Amino acid sequence: MGDLDFHFPEGTHAVGRLDNLSEGLLILTTNKKVTRLLFQGEQPHKRTYLVLVNYTVTDESLQKLRNGVSFQIRGGDDYVSGPCEVDIVKDPEISFQSPYIMTEHIPYTWLRISLTEGKFHQVRKMVTAVRHRCKRLIRVSIEDLLLGDLQPGEVKEMNEEEFFRKLKIN
């Protein structure tokens, strides 16, 4: 956060996480109850990602992802993901450049995956379970809070009432 051209109030922290290979929406707040309400509460909250994978994704693989796939989590235990929404996106509208360089000889597929779970690297592990490699992962929304046309490093402030309404927390 220190590299951004924005003065963050003392006590600002990230809600949820994005690994260093992921991009997109990251919520920053000084309100400590937001994390508890959003990710540890009884009500699940939907997170949506655009996912670029190598090769063409088949209908069979889409159905497996929708129904839940098995993968290993920390500690080596097997975990089966819950049902989720998965669709192929023909031409996603992304307003910023990718560090990933596309090659003409390798086909690829963009997916939109919406889920309410959040295991460590879950989306990457899910697409790996159906034999695809995640090349780019962009979180585009959490509930009704959208990334929109925000560019990397840009910050959008909003009042707490709108923030809580869009995240469907109270």
MODELLER restraints for C-alpha pairs under 7 A, 6 or more apart:
rsr = mdl.restraints
at = mdl.atoms
rsr.add(forms.Gaussian(group=physical.xy_distance, feature=features.Distance(at['CA:4:A'], at['CA:153:A']), mean=6.04, stdev=0.5))
rsr.add(forms.Gaussian(group=physical.xy_distance, feature=features.Distance(at['CA:11:A'], at['CA:30:A']), mean=5.35, stdev=0.5))
rsr.add(forms.Gaussian(group=physical.xy_distance, feature=features.Distance(at['CA:12:A'], at['CA:28:A']), mean=6.27, stdev=0.5))
rsr.add(forms.Gaussian(group=physical.xy_distance, feature=features.Distance(at['CA:12:A'], at['CA:29:A']), mean=5.18, stdev=0.5))
rsr.add(forms.Gaussian(group=physical.xy_distance, feature=features.Distance(at['CA:12:A'], at['CA:30:A']), mean=4.49, stdev=0.5))
rsr.add(forms.Gaussian(group=physical.xy_distance, feature=features.Distance(at['CA:13:A'], at['CA:28:A']), mean=5.41, stdev=0.5))
rsr.add(forms.Gaussian(group=physical.xy_distance, feature=features.Distance(at['CA:13:A'], at['CA:29:A']), mean=5.61, stdev=0.5))
rsr.add(forms.Gaussian(group=physical.xy_distance, feature=features.Distance(at['CA:13:A'], at['CA:30:A']), mean=6.26, stdev=0.5))
rsr.add(forms.Gaussian(group=physical.xy_distance, feature=features.Distance(at['CA:14:A'], at['CA:26:A']), mean=6.88, stdev=0.5))
rsr.add(forms.Gaussian(group=physical.xy_distance, feature=features.Distance(at['CA:14:A'], at['CA:27:A']), mean=5.70, stdev=0.5))
rsr.add(forms.Gaussian(group=physical.xy_distance, feature=features.Distance(at['CA:14:A'], at['CA:28:A']), mean=4.50, stdev=0.5))
rsr.add(forms.Gaussian(group=physical.xy_distance, feature=features.Distance(at['CA:14:A'], at['CA:29:A']), mean=6.57, stdev=0.5))
rsr.add(forms.Gaussian(group=physical.xy_distance, feature=features.Distance(at['CA:15:A'], at['CA:27:A']), mean=5.36, stdev=0.5))
rsr.add(forms.Gaussian(group=physical.xy_distance, feature=features.Distance(at['CA:15:A'], at['CA:28:A']), mean=6.04, stdev=0.5))
rsr.add(forms.Gaussian(group=physical.xy_distance, feature=features.Distance(at['CA:15:A'], at['CA:35:A']), mean=5.48, stdev=0.5))
rsr.add(forms.Gaussian(group=physical.xy_distance, feature=features.Distance(at['CA:22:A'], at['CA:136:A']), mean=6.86, stdev=0.5))
rsr.add(forms.Gaussian(group=physical.xy_distance, feature=features.Distance(at['CA:22:A'], at['CA:137:A']), mean=5.11, stdev=0.5))
rsr.add(forms.Gaussian(group=physical.xy_distance, feature=features.Distance(at['CA:22:A'], at['CA:138:A']), mean=6.00, stdev=0.5))
rsr.add(forms.Gaussian(group=physical.xy_distance, feature=features.Distance(at['CA:23:A'], at['CA:137:A']), mean=6.17, stdev=0.5))
rsr.add(forms.Gaussian(group=physical.xy_distance, feature=features.Distance(at['CA:23:A'], at['CA:138:A']), mean=4.63, stdev=0.5))
rsr.add(forms.Gaussian(group=physical.xy_distance, feature=features.Distance(at['CA:23:A'], at['CA:139:A']), mean=6.36, stdev=0.5))
rsr.add(forms.Gaussian(group=physical.xy_distance, feature=features.Distance(at['CA:24:A'], at['CA:138:A']), mean=4.87, stdev=0.5))
rsr.add(forms.Gaussian(group=physical.xy_distance, feature=features.Distance(at['CA:24:A'], at['CA:139:A']), mean=4.63, stdev=0.5))
rsr.add(forms.Gaussian(group=physical.xy_distance, feature=features.Distance(at['CA:24:A'], at['CA:140:A']), mean=5.94, stdev=0.5))
rsr.add(forms.Gaussian(group=physical.xy_distance, feature=features.Distance(at['CA:24:A'], at['CA:147:A']), mean=6.69, stdev=0.5))
rsr.add(forms.Gaussian(group=physical.xy_distance, feature=features.Distance(at['CA:25:A'], at['CA:139:A']), mean=5.43, stdev=0.5))
rsr.add(forms.Gaussian(group=physical.xy_distance, feature=features.Distance(at['CA:25:A'], at['CA:140:A']), mean=5.86, stdev=0.5))
rsr.add(forms.Gaussian(group=physical.xy_distance, feature=features.Distance(at['CA:25:A'], at['CA:141:A']), mean=6.49, stdev=0.5))
rsr.add(forms.Gaussian(group=physical.xy_distance, feature=features.Distance(at['CA:25:A'], at['CA:147:A']), mean=5.31, stdev=0.5))
rsr.add(forms.Gaussian(group=physical.xy_distance, feature=features.Distance(at['CA:37:A'], at['CA:169:A']), mean=6.45, stdev=0.5))
rsr.add(forms.Gaussian(group=physical.xy_distance, feature=features.Distance(at['CA:38:A'], at['CA:45:A']), mean=6.52, stdev=0.5))
rsr.add(forms.Gaussian(group=physical.xy_distance, feature=features.Distance(at['CA:38:A'], at['CA:169:A']), mean=6.84, stdev=0.5))
rsr.add(forms.Gaussian(group=physical.xy_distance, feature=features.Distance(at['CA:44:A'], at['CA:116:A']), mean=5.62, stdev=0.5))
rsr.add(forms.Gaussian(group=physical.xy_distance, feature=features.Distance(at['CA:45:A'], at['CA:116:A']), mean=5.31, stdev=0.5))
rsr.add(forms.Gaussian(group=physical.xy_distance, feature=features.Distance(at['CA:45:A'], at['CA:143:A']), mean=6.12, stdev=0.5))
rsr.add(forms.Gaussian(group=physical.xy_distance, feature=features.Distance(at['CA:46:A'], at['CA:114:A']), mean=6.30, stdev=0.5))
rsr.add(forms.Gaussian(group=physical.xy_distance, feature=features.Distance(at['CA:46:A'], at['CA:115:A']), mean=5.37, stdev=0.5))
rsr.add(forms.Gaussian(group=physical.xy_distance, feature=features.Distance(at['CA:46:A'], at['CA:116:A']), mean=4.54, stdev=0.5))
rsr.add(forms.Gaussian(group=physical.xy_distance, feature=features.Distance(at['CA:46:A'], at['CA:142:A']), mean=5.84, stdev=0.5))
rsr.add(forms.Gaussian(group=physical.xy_distance, feature=features.Distance(at['CA:46:A'], at['CA:143:A']), mean=5.15, stdev=0.5))
rsr.add(forms.Gaussian(group=physical.xy_distance, feature=features.Distance(at['CA:47:A'], at['CA:114:A']), mean=5.49, stdev=0.5))
rsr.add(forms.Gaussian(group=physical.xy_distance, feature=features.Distance(at['CA:47:A'], at['CA:115:A']), mean=5.57, stdev=0.5))
rsr.add(forms.Gaussian(group=physical.xy_distance, feature=features.Distance(at['CA:47:A'], at['CA:116:A']), mean=6.10, stdev=0.5))
rsr.add(forms.Gaussian(group=physical.xy_distance, feature=features.Distance(at['CA:47:A'], at['CA:141:A']), mean=5.69, stdev=0.5))
rsr.add(forms.Gaussian(group=physical.xy_distance, feature=features.Distance(at['CA:47:A'], at['CA:142:A']), mean=4.41, stdev=0.5))
rsr.add(forms.Gaussian(group=physical.xy_distance, feature=features.Distance(at['CA:47:A'], at['CA:143:A']), mean=6.18, stdev=0.5))
rsr.add(forms.Gaussian(group=physical.xy_distance, feature=features.Distance(at['CA:48:A'], at['CA:112:A']), mean=6.86, stdev=0.5))
rsr.add(forms.Gaussian(group=physical.xy_distance, feature=features.Distance(at['CA:48:A'], at['CA:113:A']), mean=5.61, stdev=0.5))
rsr.add(forms.Gaussian(group=physical.xy_distance, feature=features.Distance(at['CA:48:A'], at['CA:114:A']), mean=4.18, stdev=0.5))
rsr.add(forms.Gaussian(group=physical.xy_distance, feature=features.Distance(at['CA:48:A'], at['CA:115:A']), mean=6.60, stdev=0.5))
rsr.add(forms.Gaussian(group=physical.xy_distance, feature=features.Distance(at['CA:48:A'], at['CA:139:A']), mean=5.90, stdev=0.5))
rsr.add(forms.Gaussian(group=physical.xy_distance, feature=features.Distance(at['CA:48:A'], at['CA:140:A']), mean=5.73, stdev=0.5))
rsr.add(forms.Gaussian(group=physical.xy_distance, feature=features.Distance(at['CA:48:A'], at['CA:141:A']), mean=5.20, stdev=0.5))
rsr.add(forms.Gaussian(group=physical.xy_distance, feature=features.Distance(at['CA:48:A'], at['CA:142:A']), mean=6.45, stdev=0.5))
rsr.add(forms.Gaussian(group=physical.xy_distance, feature=features.Distance(at['CA:49:A'], at['CA:112:A']), mean=5.64, stdev=0.5))
rsr.add(forms.Gaussian(group=physical.xy_distance, feature=features.Distance(at['CA:49:A'], at['CA:113:A']), mean=5.30, stdev=0.5))
rsr.add(forms.Gaussian(group=physical.xy_distance, feature=features.Distance(at['CA:49:A'], at['CA:114:A']), mean=6.39, stdev=0.5))
rsr.add(forms.Gaussian(group=physical.xy_distance, feature=features.Distance(at['CA:49:A'], at['CA:137:A']), mean=6.63, stdev=0.5))
rsr.add(forms.Gaussian(group=physical.xy_distance, feature=features.Distance(at['CA:49:A'], at['CA:138:A']), mean=5.33, stdev=0.5))
rsr.add(forms.Gaussian(group=physical.xy_distance, feature=features.Distance(at['CA:49:A'], at['CA:139:A']), mean=4.29, stdev=0.5))
rsr.add(forms.Gaussian(group=physical.xy_distance, feature=features.Distance(at['CA:49:A'], at['CA:140:A']), mean=5.43, stdev=0.5))
rsr.add(forms.Gaussian(group=physical.xy_distance, feature=features.Distance(at['CA:50:A'], at['CA:110:A']), mean=6.70, stdev=0.5))
rsr.add(forms.Gaussian(group=physical.xy_distance, feature=features.Distance(at['CA:50:A'], at['CA:111:A']), mean=5.68, stdev=0.5))
rsr.add(forms.Gaussian(group=physical.xy_distance, feature=features.Distance(at['CA:50:A'], at['CA:112:A']), mean=4.71, stdev=0.5))
rsr.add(forms.Gaussian(group=physical.xy_distance, feature=features.Distance(at['CA:50:A'], at['CA:113:A']), mean=6.57, stdev=0.5))
rsr.add(forms.Gaussian(group=physical.xy_distance, feature=features.Distance(at['CA:50:A'], at['CA:137:A']), mean=5.94, stdev=0.5))
rsr.add(forms.Gaussian(group=physical.xy_distance, feature=features.Distance(at['CA:50:A'], at['CA:138:A']), mean=5.13, stdev=0.5))
rsr.add(forms.Gaussian(group=physical.xy_distance, feature=features.Distance(at['CA:50:A'], at['CA:139:A']), mean=6.47, stdev=0.5))
rsr.add(forms.Gaussian(group=physical.xy_distance, feature=features.Distance(at['CA:50:A'], at['CA:140:A']), mean=6.82, stdev=0.5))
rsr.add(forms.Gaussian(group=physical.xy_distance, feature=features.Distance(at['CA:51:A'], at['CA:110:A']), mean=5.52, stdev=0.5))
rsr.add(forms.Gaussian(group=physical.xy_distance, feature=features.Distance(at['CA:51:A'], at['CA:111:A']), mean=5.01, stdev=0.5))
rsr.add(forms.Gaussian(group=physical.xy_distance, feature=features.Distance(at['CA:51:A'], at['CA:112:A']), mean=6.27, stdev=0.5))
rsr.add(forms.Gaussian(group=physical.xy_distance, feature=features.Distance(at['CA:51:A'], at['CA:134:A']), mean=6.71, stdev=0.5))
rsr.add(forms.Gaussian(group=physical.xy_distance, feature=features.Distance(at['CA:51:A'], at['CA:136:A']), mean=5.72, stdev=0.5))
rsr.add(forms.Gaussian(group=physical.xy_distance, feature=features.Distance(at['CA:51:A'], at['CA:137:A']), mean=4.73, stdev=0.5))
rsr.add(forms.Gaussian(group=physical.xy_distance, feature=features.Distance(at['CA:51:A'], at['CA:138:A']), mean=6.47, stdev=0.5))
rsr.add(forms.Gaussian(group=physical.xy_distance, feature=features.Distance(at['CA:52:A'], at['CA:108:A']), mean=6.95, stdev=0.5))
rsr.add(forms.Gaussian(group=physical.xy_distance, feature=features.Distance(at['CA:52:A'], at['CA:109:A']), mean=5.84, stdev=0.5))
rsr.add(forms.Gaussian(group=physical.xy_distance, feature=features.Distance(at['CA:52:A'], at['CA:110:A']), mean=4.53, stdev=0.5))
rsr.add(forms.Gaussian(group=physical.xy_distance, feature=features.Distance(at['CA:52:A'], at['CA:111:A']), mean=6.41, stdev=0.5))
rsr.add(forms.Gaussian(group=physical.xy_distance, feature=features.Distance(at['CA:52:A'], at['CA:134:A']), mean=5.90, stdev=0.5))
rsr.add(forms.Gaussian(group=physical.xy_distance, feature=features.Distance(at['CA:52:A'], at['CA:135:A']), mean=5.39, stdev=0.5))
rsr.add(forms.Gaussian(group=physical.xy_distance, feature=features.Distance(at['CA:52:A'], at['CA:136:A']), mean=4.94, stdev=0.5))
rsr.add(forms.Gaussian(group=physical.xy_distance, feature=features.Distance(at['CA:52:A'], at['CA:137:A']), mean=6.55, stdev=0.5))
rsr.add(forms.Gaussian(group=physical.xy_distance, feature=features.Distance(at['CA:53:A'], at['CA:108:A']), mean=5.64, stdev=0.5))
rsr.add(forms.Gaussian(group=physical.xy_distance, feature=features.Distance(at['CA:53:A'], at['CA:109:A']), mean=5.42, stdev=0.5))
rsr.add(forms.Gaussian(group=physical.xy_distance, feature=features.Distance(at['CA:53:A'], at['CA:110:A']), mean=6.39, stdev=0.5))
rsr.add(forms.Gaussian(group=physical.xy_distance, feature=features.Distance(at['CA:53:A'], at['CA:132:A']), mean=5.97, stdev=0.5))
rsr.add(forms.Gaussian(group=physical.xy_distance, feature=features.Distance(at['CA:53:A'], at['CA:133:A']), mean=5.33, stdev=0.5))
rsr.add(forms.Gaussian(group=physical.xy_distance, feature=features.Distance(at['CA:53:A'], at['CA:134:A']), mean=4.59, stdev=0.5))
rsr.add(forms.Gaussian(group=physical.xy_distance, feature=features.Distance(at['CA:53:A'], at['CA:135:A']), mean=5.41, stdev=0.5))
rsr.add(forms.Gaussian(group=physical.xy_distance, feature=features.Distance(at['CA:54:A'], at['CA:107:A']), mean=6.28, stdev=0.5))
rsr.add(forms.Gaussian(group=physical.xy_distance, feature=features.Distance(at['CA:54:A'], at['CA:108:A']), mean=4.43, stdev=0.5))
rsr.add(forms.Gaussian(group=physical.xy_distance, feature=features.Distance(at['CA:54:A'], at['CA:109:A']), mean=6.44, stdev=0.5))
rsr.add(forms.Gaussian(group=physical.xy_distance, feature=features.Distance(at['CA:54:A'], at['CA:132:A']), mean=5.94, stdev=0.5))
rsr.add(forms.Gaussian(group=physical.xy_distance, feature=features.Distance(at['CA:54:A'], at['CA:133:A']), mean=5.66, stdev=0.5))
rsr.add(forms.Gaussian(group=physical.xy_distance, feature=features.Distance(at['CA:54:A'], at['CA:134:A']), mean=6.94, stdev=0.5))
rsr.add(forms.Gaussian(group=physical.xy_distance, feature=features.Distance(at['CA:54:A'], at['CA:135:A']), mean=6.98, stdev=0.5))
rsr.add(forms.Gaussian(group=physical.xy_distance, feature=features.Distance(at['CA:55:A'], at['CA:106:A']), mean=6.57, stdev=0.5))
rsr.add(forms.Gaussian(group=physical.xy_distance, feature=features.Distance(at['CA:55:A'], at['CA:107:A']), mean=4.60, stdev=0.5))
rsr.add(forms.Gaussian(group=physical.xy_distance, feature=features.Distance(at['CA:55:A'], at['CA:108:A']), mean=4.28, stdev=0.5))
rsr.add(forms.Gaussian(group=physical.xy_distance, feature=features.Distance(at['CA:55:A'], at['CA:109:A']), mean=6.19, stdev=0.5))
rsr.add(forms.Gaussian(group=physical.xy_distance, feature=features.Distance(at['CA:56:A'], at['CA:107:A']), mean=6.30, stdev=0.5))
rsr.add(forms.Gaussian(group=physical.xy_distance, feature=features.Distance(at['CA:56:A'], at['CA:108:A']), mean=5.65, stdev=0.5))
rsr.add(forms.Gaussian(group=physical.xy_distance, feature=features.Distance(at['CA:56:A'], at['CA:109:A']), mean=5.49, stdev=0.5))
rsr.add(forms.Gaussian(group=physical.xy_distance, feature=features.Distance(at['CA:57:A'], at['CA:109:A']), mean=6.35, stdev=0.5))
rsr.add(forms.Gaussian(group=physical.xy_distance, feature=features.Distance(at['CA:61:A'], at['CA:130:A']), mean=5.86, stdev=0.5))
rsr.add(forms.Gaussian(group=physical.xy_distance, feature=features.Distance(at['CA:62:A'], at['CA:86:A']), mean=6.51, stdev=0.5))
rsr.add(forms.Gaussian(group=physical.xy_distance, feature=features.Distance(at['CA:65:A'], at['CA:86:A']), mean=6.98, stdev=0.5))
rsr.add(forms.Gaussian(group=physical.xy_distance, feature=features.Distance(at['CA:65:A'], at['CA:126:A']), mean=6.92, stdev=0.5))
rsr.add(forms.Gaussian(group=physical.xy_distance, feature=features.Distance(at['CA:66:A'], at['CA:83:A']), mean=5.24, stdev=0.5))
rsr.add(forms.Gaussian(group=physical.xy_distance, feature=features.Distance(at['CA:66:A'], at['CA:84:A']), mean=4.92, stdev=0.5))
rsr.add(forms.Gaussian(group=physical.xy_distance, feature=features.Distance(at['CA:66:A'], at['CA:85:A']), mean=5.78, stdev=0.5))
rsr.add(forms.Gaussian(group=physical.xy_distance, feature=features.Distance(at['CA:66:A'], at['CA:86:A']), mean=6.01, stdev=0.5))
rsr.add(forms.Gaussian(group=physical.xy_distance, feature=features.Distance(at['CA:67:A'], at['CA:82:A']), mean=6.86, stdev=0.5))
rsr.add(forms.Gaussian(group=physical.xy_distance, feature=features.Distance(at['CA:67:A'], at['CA:83:A']), mean=4.73, stdev=0.5))
rsr.add(forms.Gaussian(group=physical.xy_distance, feature=features.Distance(at['CA:67:A'], at['CA:84:A']), mean=6.92, stdev=0.5))
rsr.add(forms.Gaussian(group=physical.xy_distance, feature=features.Distance(at['CA:68:A'], at['CA:80:A']), mean=5.95, stdev=0.5))
rsr.add(forms.Gaussian(group=physical.xy_distance, feature=features.Distance(at['CA:68:A'], at['CA:81:A']), mean=4.59, stdev=0.5))
rsr.add(forms.Gaussian(group=physical.xy_distance, feature=features.Distance(at['CA:68:A'], at['CA:82:A']), mean=5.04, stdev=0.5))
rsr.add(forms.Gaussian(group=physical.xy_distance, feature=features.Distance(at['CA:68:A'], at['CA:83:A']), mean=5.19, stdev=0.5))
rsr.add(forms.Gaussian(group=physical.xy_distance, feature=features.Distance(at['CA:69:A'], at['CA:80:A']), mean=5.24, stdev=0.5))
rsr.add(forms.Gaussian(group=physical.xy_distance, feature=features.Distance(at['CA:69:A'], at['CA:81:A']), mean=5.46, stdev=0.5))
rsr.add(forms.Gaussian(group=physical.xy_distance, feature=features.Distance(at['CA:69:A'], at['CA:126:A']), mean=6.35, stdev=0.5))
rsr.add(forms.Gaussian(group=physical.xy_distance, feature=features.Distance(at['CA:69:A'], at['CA:129:A']), mean=6.63, stdev=0.5))
rsr.add(forms.Gaussian(group=physical.xy_distance, feature=features.Distance(at['CA:70:A'], at['CA:78:A']), mean=6.45, stdev=0.5))
rsr.add(forms.Gaussian(group=physical.xy_distance, feature=features.Distance(at['CA:70:A'], at['CA:79:A']), mean=5.40, stdev=0.5))
rsr.add(forms.Gaussian(group=physical.xy_distance, feature=features.Distance(at['CA:70:A'], at['CA:80:A']), mean=4.21, stdev=0.5))
rsr.add(forms.Gaussian(group=physical.xy_distance, feature=features.Distance(at['CA:70:A'], at['CA:81:A']), mean=6.46, stdev=0.5))
rsr.add(forms.Gaussian(group=physical.xy_distance, feature=features.Distance(at['CA:70:A'], at['CA:129:A']), mean=6.88, stdev=0.5))
rsr.add(forms.Gaussian(group=physical.xy_distance, feature=features.Distance(at['CA:71:A'], at['CA:78:A']), mean=5.55, stdev=0.5))
rsr.add(forms.Gaussian(group=physical.xy_distance, feature=features.Distance(at['CA:71:A'], at['CA:79:A']), mean=5.45, stdev=0.5))
rsr.add(forms.Gaussian(group=physical.xy_distance, feature=features.Distance(at['CA:71:A'], at['CA:80:A']), mean=6.48, stdev=0.5))
rsr.add(forms.Gaussian(group=physical.xy_distance, feature=features.Distance(at['CA:71:A'], at['CA:125:A']), mean=6.34, stdev=0.5))
rsr.add(forms.Gaussian(group=physical.xy_distance, feature=features.Distance(at['CA:71:A'], at['CA:126:A']), mean=6.93, stdev=0.5))
rsr.add(forms.Gaussian(group=physical.xy_distance, feature=features.Distance(at['CA:71:A'], at['CA:129:A']), mean=6.48, stdev=0.5))
rsr.add(forms.Gaussian(group=physical.xy_distance, feature=features.Distance(at['CA:72:A'], at['CA:78:A']), mean=4.47, stdev=0.5))
rsr.add(forms.Gaussian(group=physical.xy_distance, feature=features.Distance(at['CA:72:A'], at['CA:79:A']), mean=5.87, stdev=0.5))
rsr.add(forms.Gaussian(group=physical.xy_distance, feature=features.Distance(at['CA:73:A'], at['CA:79:A']), mean=6.45, stdev=0.5))
rsr.add(forms.Gaussian(group=physical.xy_distance, feature=features.Distance(at['CA:84:A'], at['CA:114:A']), mean=5.92, stdev=0.5))
rsr.add(forms.Gaussian(group=physical.xy_distance, feature=features.Distance(at['CA:84:A'], at['CA:115:A']), mean=5.04, stdev=0.5))
rsr.add(forms.Gaussian(group=physical.xy_distance, feature=features.Distance(at['CA:85:A'], at['CA:113:A']), mean=5.65, stdev=0.5))
rsr.add(forms.Gaussian(group=physical.xy_distance, feature=features.Distance(at['CA:85:A'], at['CA:114:A']), mean=5.05, stdev=0.5))
rsr.add(forms.Gaussian(group=physical.xy_distance, feature=features.Distance(at['CA:85:A'], at['CA:115:A']), mean=6.63, stdev=0.5))
rsr.add(forms.Gaussian(group=physical.xy_distance, feature=features.Distance(at['CA:86:A'], at['CA:111:A']), mean=6.68, stdev=0.5))
rsr.add(forms.Gaussian(group=physical.xy_distance, feature=features.Distance(at['CA:86:A'], at['CA:112:A']), mean=5.60, stdev=0.5))
rsr.add(forms.Gaussian(group=physical.xy_distance, feature=features.Distance(at['CA:86:A'], at['CA:113:A']), mean=4.58, stdev=0.5))
rsr.add(forms.Gaussian(group=physical.xy_distance, feature=features.Distance(at['CA:86:A'], at['CA:114:A']), mean=6.56, stdev=0.5))
rsr.add(forms.Gaussian(group=physical.xy_distance, feature=features.Distance(at['CA:87:A'], at['CA:111:A']), mean=5.61, stdev=0.5))
rsr.add(forms.Gaussian(group=physical.xy_distance, feature=features.Distance(at['CA:87:A'], at['CA:112:A']), mean=5.32, stdev=0.5))
rsr.add(forms.Gaussian(group=physical.xy_distance, feature=features.Distance(at['CA:87:A'], at['CA:113:A']), mean=6.78, stdev=0.5))
rsr.add(forms.Gaussian(group=physical.xy_distance, feature=features.Distance(at['CA:88:A'], at['CA:110:A']), mean=5.87, stdev=0.5))
rsr.add(forms.Gaussian(group=physical.xy_distance, feature=features.Distance(at['CA:88:A'], at['CA:111:A']), mean=4.54, stdev=0.5))
rsr.add(forms.Gaussian(group=physical.xy_distance, feature=features.Distance(at['CA:88:A'], at['CA:112:A']), mean=6.29, stdev=0.5))
rsr.add(forms.Gaussian(group=physical.xy_distance, feature=features.Distance(at['CA:89:A'], at['CA:110:A']), mean=5.29, stdev=0.5))
rsr.add(forms.Gaussian(group=physical.xy_distance, feature=features.Distance(at['CA:89:A'], at['CA:111:A']), mean=5.44, stdev=0.5))
rsr.add(forms.Gaussian(group=physical.xy_distance, feature=features.Distance(at['CA:89:A'], at['CA:112:A']), mean=6.37, stdev=0.5))
rsr.add(forms.Gaussian(group=physical.xy_distance, feature=features.Distance(at['CA:90:A'], at['CA:110:A']), mean=6.72, stdev=0.5))
rsr.add(forms.Gaussian(group=physical.xy_distance, feature=features.Distance(at['CA:95:A'], at['CA:149:A']), mean=6.04, stdev=0.5))
rsr.add(forms.Gaussian(group=physical.xy_distance, feature=features.Distance(at['CA:96:A'], at['CA:151:A']), mean=6.36, stdev=0.5))
rsr.add(forms.Gaussian(group=physical.xy_distance, feature=features.Distance(at['CA:124:A'], at['CA:134:A']), mean=5.78, stdev=0.5))
rsr.add(forms.Gaussian(group=physical.xy_distance, feature=features.Distance(at['CA:127:A'], at['CA:133:A']), mean=6.56, stdev=0.5))
rsr.add(forms.Gaussian(group=physical.xy_distance, feature=features.Distance(at['CA:127:A'], at['CA:134:A']), mean=6.70, stdev=0.5))
rsr.add(forms.Gaussian(group=physical.xy_distance, feature=features.Distance(at['CA:140:A'], at['CA:146:A']), mean=5.96, stdev=0.5))
rsr.add(forms.Gaussian(group=physical.xy_distance, feature=features.Distance(at['CA:140:A'], at['CA:147:A']), mean=5.03, stdev=0.5))
rsr.add(forms.Gaussian(group=physical.xy_distance, feature=features.Distance(at['CA:141:A'], at['CA:147:A']), mean=5.86, stdev=0.5))
rsr.add(forms.Gaussian(group=physical.xy_distance, feature=features.Distance(at['CA:142:A'], at['CA:167:A']), mean=6.68, stdev=0.5))
rsr.add(forms.Gaussian(group=physical.xy_distance, feature=features.Distance(at['CA:143:A'], at['CA:166:A']), mean=6.56, stdev=0.5))
rsr.add(forms.Gaussian(group=physical.xy_distance, feature=features.Distance(at['CA:143:A'], at['CA:167:A']), mean=5.31, stdev=0.5))
rsr.add(forms.Gaussian(group=physical.xy_distance, feature=features.Distance(at['CA:144:A'], at['CA:166:A']), mean=4.67, stdev=0.5))
rsr.add(forms.Gaussian(group=physical.xy_distance, feature=features.Distance(at['CA:144:A'], at['CA:167:A']), mean=5.96, stdev=0.5))
rsr.add(forms.Gaussian(group=physical.xy_distance, feature=features.Distance(at['CA:145:A'], at['CA:166:A']), mean=5.26, stdev=0.5))
rsr.add(forms.Gaussian(group=physical.xy_distance, feature=features.Distance(at['CA:145:A'], at['CA:167:A']), mean=6.14, stdev=0.5))
rsr.add(forms.Gaussian(group=physical.xy_distance, feature=features.Distance(at['CA:164:A'], at['CA:170:A']), mean=6.15, stdev=0.5))
